[in-house]
Amino acid sequence: MSAERDWASLVPTFDMFDPEHEEWKYDGFAWAREHCPIIHGSPPSTGPRSIVTRYADVRQILEDPETFSSAGS
């Protein structure tokens, strides 16, 4: 993983539609799993969104829709 990158600032800007992000996405998500497992951001192509980076957290969210629903937000 590249030590010179400011992952805390870079990871929330991740845009799956931006080809320039391809070069760092795996290192960025590895950093996020350790330091901020739920990434909040608002890239221009998607608008506000959250990305859950750890498997156990994804399972918990999927298995408890009452707690983690966005209905009515």
DSSP file (Angstrom, degrees, kcal/mol; ACC not computed):
  #  RESIDUE AA STRUCTURE BP1 BP2  ACC     N-H-->O    O-->H-N    N-H-->O    O-->H-N    TCO  KAPPA ALPHA  PHI   PSI    X-CA   Y-CA   Z-CA
    1    1 A M              0   0    0      0, 0.0     2,-0.4     0, 0.0    23,-0.0   0.000 360.0 360.0 360.0 139.6    0.0    0.0    0.0
    2    2 A S    >   -     0   0    0      1,-0.2     3,-0.6    22,-0.1    22,-0.0  -0.565 360.0-164.7 -74.6 120.5    1.3    3.4   -0.9
    3    3 A A  T 3  S+     0   0    0     -2,-0.4    -1,-0.2     1,-0.2     4,-0.1   0.724  80.9  66.4 -78.1 -22.3    2.3    5.3    2.3
    4    4 A E  T 3  S+     0   0    0      2,-0.1     2,-0.2     3,-0.0    -1,-0.2   0.592  81.0  95.4 -80.1  -8.5    2.4    8.8    0.6
    5    5 A R  S <  S-     0   0    0     -3,-0.6     2,-1.3     1,-0.1     3,-0.2  -0.563  75.7-131.1 -83.0 146.5   -1.3    8.9   -0.1
    6    6 A D    >>  +     0   0    0     -2,-0.2     4,-2.3     1,-0.2     3,-0.9  -0.721  31.4 177.7 -92.9  83.0   -3.7   10.7    2.2
    7    7 A W  H 3> S+     0   0    0     -2,-1.3     4,-2.7     1,-0.3    -1,-0.2   0.843  72.3  62.1 -61.0 -36.2   -6.2    7.9    2.4
    8    8 A A  H 34 S+     0   0    0      1,-0.2    -1,-0.3     2,-0.2    -2,-0.1   0.847 115.3  33.5 -60.5 -33.0   -8.5    9.7    4.9
    9    9 A S  H <4 S+     0   0    0     -3,-0.9     4,-0.3     2,-0.1    -1,-0.2   0.798 121.9  47.8 -88.4 -32.3   -9.1   12.4    2.4
   10   10 A L  H >< S+     0   0    0     -4,-2.3     3,-1.4     1,-0.2     4,-0.3   0.903  99.9  61.6 -79.3 -43.2   -8.9   10.3   -0.8
   11   11 A V  G >< S+     0   0    0     -4,-2.7     3,-2.0     1,-0.3    -1,-0.2   0.871  98.5  55.8 -58.9 -42.7  -11.2    7.3    0.1
   12   12 A P  G 3  S+     0   0    0      0, 0.0    30,-0.4     0, 0.0    -1,-0.3   0.727 103.4  58.1 -63.6 -17.0  -14.4    9.4    0.5
   13   13 A T  G <  S+     0   0    0     -3,-1.4    -2,-0.2    -4,-0.3    -3,-0.1   0.476  75.9 137.1 -88.2  -1.3  -13.9   10.7   -3.0
   14   14 A F    <   -     0   0    0     -3,-2.0     2,-0.4    -4,-0.3    -3,-0.0  -0.186  31.2-174.2 -53.1 130.1  -13.9    7.2   -4.5
   15   15 A D    >   -     0   0    0      3,-0.2     3,-2.1     1,-0.1     6,-0.3  -0.962  19.3-155.8-130.0 111.6  -16.0    7.2   -7.7
   16   16 A M  T 3  S+     0   0    0     -2,-0.4    -1,-0.1     1,-0.3    -2,-0.1   0.671  96.0  55.2 -63.0 -15.7  -16.5    3.8   -9.3
   17   17 A F  T 3  S+     0   0    0     -3,-0.0    -1,-0.3     1,-0.0     3,-0.1   0.445  86.0  92.2 -96.5  -0.9  -17.1    5.6  -12.7
   18   18 A D    X   -     0   0    0     -3,-2.1     3,-1.8     1,-0.1     4,-0.4  -0.842  62.9-156.9 -97.2 111.3  -13.8    7.5  -12.6
   19   19 A P  G >  S+     0   0    0      0, 0.0     3,-1.1     0, 0.0     4,-0.4   0.773  90.4  65.3 -59.5 -26.6  -11.1    5.5  -14.4
   20   20 A E  G >  S+     0   0    0      1,-0.2     3,-0.6     2,-0.2     4,-0.2   0.760  93.9  60.7 -67.0 -22.6   -8.4    7.3  -12.5
   21   21 A H  G X> S+     0   0    0     -3,-1.8     4,-1.3    -6,-0.3     3,-1.0   0.651  84.0  80.0 -79.1 -14.3   -9.6    5.7   -9.3
   22   22 A E  G <4 S+     0   0    0     -3,-1.1     4,-0.4    -4,-0.4    -1,-0.2   0.854  84.6  61.2 -58.0 -35.7   -8.9    2.2  -10.7
   23   23 A E  G <4 S+     0   0    0     -3,-0.6    -1,-0.2    -4,-0.4    -2,-0.1   0.736 118.9  23.0 -68.8 -22.4   -5.2    2.6   -9.8
   24   24 A W  T <> S+     0   0    0     -3,-1.0     4,-2.8    -4,-0.2    -1,-0.2   0.441  89.3 101.3-123.2   0.4   -5.8    3.0   -6.1
   25   25 A K  H  X S+     0   0    0     -4,-1.3     4,-2.6     1,-0.2     5,-0.2   0.878  84.8  48.2 -60.8 -40.6   -9.2    1.5   -5.2
   26   26 A Y  H  > S+     0   0    0     -4,-0.4     4,-1.9     2,-0.2    -1,-0.2   0.924 115.6  43.8 -68.1 -42.9   -7.8   -1.8   -3.8
   27   27 A D  H  > S+     0   0    0      2,-0.2     4,-2.2     1,-0.2    -1,-0.2   0.894 114.3  52.3 -65.4 -39.1   -5.2   -0.1   -1.6
   28   28 A G  H  X S+     0   0    0     -4,-2.8     4,-2.3     1,-0.2    -2,-0.2   0.911 110.4  45.7 -64.4 -43.4   -7.9    2.5   -0.6
   29   29 A F  H  X S+     0   0    0     -4,-2.6     4,-2.5     2,-0.2    -1,-0.2   0.848 109.9  55.1 -70.3 -33.1  -10.4   -0.1    0.5
   30   30 A A  H  X S+     0   0    0     -4,-1.9     4,-1.0    -5,-0.2    -2,-0.2   0.923 110.7  46.0 -62.1 -43.6   -7.7   -2.1    2.4
   31   31 A W  H >X S+     0   0    0     -4,-2.2     4,-2.3     1,-0.2     3,-0.6   0.930 112.1  51.5 -62.7 -44.8   -7.0    1.1    4.3
   32   32 A A  H 3X S+     0   0    0     -4,-2.3     4,-2.0     1,-0.2    -2,-0.2   0.888 101.6  59.6 -62.5 -40.9  -10.7    1.8    4.9
   33   33 A R  H 3< S+     0   0    0     -4,-2.5    -1,-0.2     1,-0.2    -2,-0.2   0.843 115.5  36.6 -57.0 -32.4  -11.4   -1.7    6.2
   34   34 A E  H << S+     0   0    0     -4,-1.0    -2,-0.2    -3,-0.6    -1,-0.2   0.845 131.9  23.3 -86.7 -36.8   -8.8   -1.0    9.0
   35   35 A H  H  < S+     0   0    0     -4,-2.3    -3,-0.2     1,-0.2    -2,-0.2   0.771 136.4   8.0-109.3 -32.0   -9.4    2.6    9.7
   36   36 A C     <  -     0   0    0     -4,-2.0    -1,-0.2    -5,-0.3    -2,-0.1  -0.587  60.9-174.3-152.6  83.2  -13.0    3.6    8.7
   37   37 A P  S    S+     0   0    0      0, 0.0    16,-2.9     0, 0.0     2,-0.6   0.656  76.8  53.6 -63.2 -17.7  -15.0    0.6    7.6
   38   38 A I  E    S-A   52   0A   0     14,-0.2     2,-0.5    15,-0.1    14,-0.2  -0.959  77.9-157.9-119.4 115.2  -18.0    2.6    6.5
   39   39 A I  E     -A   51   0A   0     12,-2.9    12,-2.4    -2,-0.6     2,-0.4  -0.785   4.2-164.5 -95.7 126.5  -17.0    5.3    4.0
   40   40 A H  E     +A   50   0A   0     -2,-0.5     2,-0.3    10,-0.2    10,-0.2  -0.925  28.0 133.9-108.6 134.8  -19.3    8.3    3.5
   41   41 A G  E     -A   49   0A   0      8,-2.3     8,-2.4    -2,-0.4   -28,-0.1  -0.958  46.2-136.9-164.0 179.2  -18.9   10.5    0.5
   42   42 A S        -     0   0    0    -30,-0.4   -29,-0.1    -2,-0.3   -27,-0.1  -0.453  24.0-176.6-149.7  69.0  -20.6   12.3   -2.3
   43   43 A P    >>  -     0   0    0      0, 0.0     4,-3.0     0, 0.0     3,-1.2  -0.365  38.0-113.4 -68.2 152.2  -18.8   11.9   -5.7
   44   44 A P  T 34 S+     0   0    0      0, 0.0   -29,-0.0     0, 0.0     0, 0.0   0.809 112.1  54.8 -56.3 -33.5  -20.4   13.8   -8.6
   45   45 A S  T 34 S+     0   0    0      1,-0.1   -30,-0.0     2,-0.1    -3,-0.0   0.742 125.2  18.0 -76.8 -21.3  -21.4   10.7  -10.5
   46   46 A T  T <4 S-     0   0    0     -3,-1.2    -1,-0.1     1,-0.2   -31,-0.0   0.660  89.9-144.0-120.8 -23.6  -23.5    9.1   -7.7
   47   47 A G     <  +     0   0    0     -4,-3.0    -1,-0.2     2,-0.1    -6,-0.1  -0.412  63.8   0.0  78.9-166.5  -24.3   11.8   -5.1
   48   48 A P  S    S+     0   0    0      0, 0.0     2,-0.3     0, 0.0    -6,-0.2  -0.238  80.2 146.1 -58.8 137.0  -24.4   11.0   -1.4
   49   49 A R  E     -A   41   0A   0     -8,-2.4    -8,-2.3     2,-0.0     2,-0.4  -0.984  38.1-135.9-163.9 161.4  -23.6    7.4   -0.5
   50   50 A S  E     -A   40   0A   0     -2,-0.3     2,-0.5   -10,-0.2   -10,-0.2  -0.961  12.3-155.9-122.8 143.7  -22.0    5.1    2.0
   51   51 A I  E     -A   39   0A   0    -12,-2.4   -12,-2.9    -2,-0.4     2,-0.5  -0.985   6.6-151.8-121.9 122.6  -19.7    2.1    1.2
   52   52 A V  E     -A   38   0A   0     -2,-0.5   -14,-0.2   -14,-0.2   -19,-0.1  -0.833  13.0-176.3 -93.7 124.7  -19.4   -0.7    3.7
   53   53 A T        +     0   0    0    -16,-2.9     2,-0.4    -2,-0.5   -20,-0.1   0.551  53.7  76.1-104.9  -9.3  -16.0   -2.3    3.4
   54   54 A R     >  -     0   0    0    -17,-0.4     4,-2.2     1,-0.1     3,-0.3  -0.893  68.8-139.6-112.1 136.0  -16.0   -5.3    5.9
   55   55 A Y  H  > S+     0   0    0     -2,-0.4     4,-2.7     1,-0.2     5,-0.2   0.896 102.5  52.7 -55.2 -47.7  -17.9   -8.5    5.3
   56   56 A A  H  > S+     0   0    0      1,-0.2     4,-2.2     2,-0.2    -1,-0.2   0.880 110.5  48.7 -60.8 -38.0  -19.2   -8.9    8.8
   57   57 A D  H  > S+     0   0    0     -3,-0.3     4,-2.3     2,-0.2    -1,-0.2   0.897 109.6  51.8 -68.3 -40.4  -20.6   -5.4    8.7
   58   58 A V  H  X S+     0   0    0     -4,-2.2     4,-2.6     2,-0.2    -2,-0.2   0.932 110.7  49.0 -60.2 -46.2  -22.3   -6.1    5.3
   59   59 A R  H  X S+     0   0    0     -4,-2.7     4,-2.2     1,-0.2    -2,-0.2   0.927 110.0  50.6 -59.5 -45.6  -23.9   -9.3    6.7
   60   60 A Q  H  X S+     0   0    0     -4,-2.2     4,-0.6     1,-0.2    -1,-0.2   0.916 112.3  47.3 -60.3 -43.3  -25.2   -7.5    9.8
   61   61 A I  H >< S+     0   0    0     -4,-2.3     3,-0.9     1,-0.2     7,-0.3   0.924 113.5  47.1 -63.8 -45.7  -26.7   -4.7    7.7
   62   62 A L  H 3< S+     0   0    0     -4,-2.6    -1,-0.2     1,-0.2    -2,-0.2   0.813 112.7  49.8 -67.8 -29.8  -28.4   -7.2    5.3
   63   63 A E  H 3< S+     0   0    0     -4,-2.2    -1,-0.2     1,-0.2    -2,-0.2   0.506 112.6  47.3 -88.1  -4.2  -29.7   -9.3    8.1
   64   64 A D    <X  +     0   0    0     -3,-0.9     4,-2.0    -4,-0.6     3,-0.4  -0.537  58.5 160.3-136.0  69.1  -31.3   -6.4   10.0
   65   65 A P  H  > S+     0   0    0      0, 0.0     4,-0.5     0, 0.0    -1,-0.1   0.760  72.6  63.0 -65.1 -24.3  -33.2   -4.3    7.6
   66   66 A E  H  4 S+     0   0    0      1,-0.2     3,-0.5     2,-0.2    -2,-0.1   0.932 110.9  36.9 -65.1 -43.6  -35.3   -2.6   10.4
   67   67 A T  H  4 S+     0   0    0     -3,-0.4    -1,-0.2     1,-0.2    -6,-0.1   0.887 125.8  38.2 -73.3 -39.4  -32.2   -1.0   11.9
   68   68 A F  H  < S+     0   0    0     -4,-2.0    -1,-0.2    -7,-0.3    -2,-0.2   0.111  83.6 128.9-105.9  21.6  -30.4   -0.3    8.7
   69   69 A S     <  -     0   0    0     -4,-0.5    -3,-0.0    -3,-0.5    -8,-0.0  -0.485  45.3-158.4 -76.2 145.6  -33.3    0.8    6.4
   70   70 A S    >   +     0   0    0     -2,-0.2     3,-1.9     2,-0.0    -1,-0.1   0.344  52.0 127.9-100.1   4.3  -33.1    4.1    4.5
   71   71 A A  T 3  S+     0   0    0      1,-0.3    -2,-0.1     2,-0.1     0, 0.0  -0.374  76.6  14.3 -61.3 133.2  -36.9    4.2    4.2
   72   72 A G  T 3         0   0    0     -2,-0.1    -1,-0.3     1,-0.1    -2,-0.0   0.536 360.0 360.0  80.6   5.2  -38.3    7.5    5.4
   73   73 A S    <         0   0    0     -3,-1.9    -2,-0.1     0, 0.0    -1,-0.1   0.506 360.0 360.0 -77.0 360.0  -34.9    9.2    5.4
